[in-house]
């Protein structure tokens, strides 16, 4: 089966875990705005943000969830991996200066295709879970340069 080559070190196993940590910076808000166009005042205006349930400036959810992109692409399942589907609940805000850790755990692995289901979450440095949910990932065989995907 050609899809097995997507995992040169063998398929991930249920229970496998990986994580990555980074500190969110105020500059991340600016960079994300440049990419997305998201200029919501809760990301920029201290006075407006202070009157919200967040009580101050928060970074965009895309900045916080991006660490999960990095974990799946760099660690588990690893290079060649892309999201097919995500289901995330945003439970708490992330602010500039927060250290966040993206965590994934393999909950299912397809035997017929390089598809992995993951439990996902982003945890702030204070232990508060900012994002929690699941993701389904496809891992491409990077050694051939082709995507043999024929449906999920």
C-alpha positions as CSV (number, residue, x, y, z in Angstrom):
1,X,0.0,0.0,0.0
2,X,1.6,3.3,-1.1
3,X,0.1,5.3,1.7
4,X,2.2,3.5,4.3
5,X,5.2,5.4,2.9
6,X,3.6,8.6,4.3
7,X,4.9,7.3,7.7
8,X,8.5,6.2,7.0
9,X,8.9,5.3,10.7
10,X,5.6,3.5,11.0
11,X,2.0,4.7,11.6
12,X,1.2,6.6,14.7
13,X,-0.4,4.6,17.5
14,X,-3.4,5.3,19.6
15,X,-2.1,7.1,22.7
16,X,0.9,8.7,21.0
17,X,1.3,12.4,22.2
18,X,3.1,15.4,21.1
19,X,3.3,19.1,22.1
20,X,4.9,22.4,21.3
21,X,5.1,25.6,23.3
22,X,5.5,29.3,22.4
23,X,4.9,32.7,23.8
24,X,2.3,34.8,22.1
25,X,3.4,38.4,21.3
26,X,1.5,41.6,20.5
27,X,3.2,41.5,17.1
28,X,1.3,38.3,16.4
29,X,-2.0,40.3,16.4
30,X,-0.6,42.6,13.8
31,X,0.8,39.8,11.6
32,X,-2.5,37.9,11.8
33,X,-4.4,41.1,10.9
34,X,-2.2,41.6,7.9
35,X,-3.0,38.1,6.7
36,X,-6.7,37.9,7.6
37,X,-8.0,41.4,7.8
38,X,-9.4,40.7,11.3
39,X,-9.4,44.2,12.9
40,X,-11.9,43.4,15.7
41,X,-11.5,46.1,18.4
42,X,-11.0,43.4,21.1
43,X,-7.6,42.8,19.6
44,X,-6.5,46.5,19.4
45,X,-8.6,48.9,21.5
46,X,-7.8,48.6,25.2
47,X,-10.8,50.6,26.2
48,X,-13.3,48.6,24.2
49,X,-11.6,45.3,25.1
50,X,-11.7,46.2,28.8
51,X,-15.5,46.5,28.7
52,X,-16.0,43.0,27.2
53,X,-16.2,39.7,29.1
54,X,-12.4,39.3,28.3
55,X,-11.5,42.4,30.4
56,X,-8.7,43.3,28.0
57,X,-6.9,42.8,24.7
58,X,-7.0,39.2,23.4
59,X,-5.2,37.7,20.4
60,X,-7.3,36.3,17.5
61,X,-8.4,32.7,17.8
62,X,-6.4,31.9,14.7
63,X,-3.2,32.9,16.4
64,X,-3.9,30.6,19.4
65,X,-5.0,27.7,17.2
66,X,-2.0,28.0,14.9
67,X,0.2,26.2,17.4
68,X,-1.9,23.1,16.6
69,X,-1.0,23.4,12.9
70,X,2.7,23.4,14.0
71,X,2.4,20.3,16.2
72,X,0.7,18.2,13.6
73,X,3.1,19.3,10.8
74,X,6.3,19.1,12.8
75,X,5.7,16.4,15.5
76,X,2.7,14.2,15.2
77,X,1.7,12.9,12.8
78,X,4.6,14.9,11.3
79,X,5.8,16.4,8.0
80,X,3.3,16.1,5.2
81,X,0.3,16.3,7.5
82,X,-2.6,18.6,6.9
83,X,-6.0,19.0,8.6
84,X,-9.0,17.5,6.9
85,X,-11.4,18.5,9.6
86,X,-11.3,20.3,13.0
87,X,-13.8,20.8,15.8
88,X,-12.5,23.3,18.3
89,X,-14.2,25.0,21.2
90,X,-12.6,28.3,22.3
91,X,-12.9,28.2,26.1
92,X,-10.7,31.0,27.3
93,X,-8.8,34.0,25.8
94,X,-5.1,34.2,25.1
95,X,-3.4,37.5,25.6
96,X,-0.1,38.9,24.4
97,X,2.6,37.6,26.7
98,X,0.8,34.3,27.4
99,X,2.8,31.1,26.9
100,X,0.7,28.5,25.2
101,X,1.2,24.8,24.6
102,X,-0.5,22.9,21.8
103,X,-1.1,19.3,22.6
104,X,-2.3,16.4,20.5
105,X,-3.1,12.8,21.3
106,X,-3.8,10.1,18.7
107,X,-7.3,8.6,19.2
108,X,-7.6,6.6,16.0
109,X,-5.5,5.6,13.0
110,X,-7.0,4.4,9.7
111,X,-5.4,1.1,8.5
112,X,-6.3,1.7,4.8
113,X,-5.1,5.4,4.5
114,X,-2.7,7.7,6.3
115,X,-5.6,9.4,8.3
116,X,-5.2,10.1,12.0
117,X,-7.8,11.4,14.4
118,X,-6.5,13.5,17.3
119,X,-7.7,14.9,20.5
120,X,-6.3,18.5,20.5
121,X,-6.0,21.3,23.0
122,X,-4.1,24.5,23.7
123,X,-3.2,25.2,27.3
124,X,-2.1,28.6,28.6
125,X,0.9,28.7,31.0
126,X,-1.4,29.2,33.9
127,X,-3.0,25.8,33.2
128,X,-6.2,27.1,31.7
129,X,-7.4,25.3,28.6
130,X,-7.9,27.9,25.9
131,X,-9.0,25.5,23.1
132,X,-10.2,22.0,23.2
133,X,-11.4,19.6,20.5
134,X,-10.6,17.1,17.8
135,X,-8.9,17.0,14.4
136,X,-8.7,14.6,11.5
137,X,-5.5,14.7,9.6
138,X,-4.1,13.4,6.3
139,X,-0.4,12.7,6.0
140,X,1.0,12.9,2.5
141,X,3.9,10.8,1.2
142,X,6.6,13.5,0.8
143,X,9.1,11.1,-0.8
144,X,7.0,10.8,-4.0
145,X,5.8,14.4,-4.4
146,X,2.4,13.1,-5.2
147,X,-0.8,12.9,-3.2
148,X,-2.5,9.5,-3.7
149,X,-5.6,10.6,-1.8
150,X,-8.7,9.0,-3.2
151,X,-11.2,10.2,-0.7
152,X,-11.8,9.8,3.0
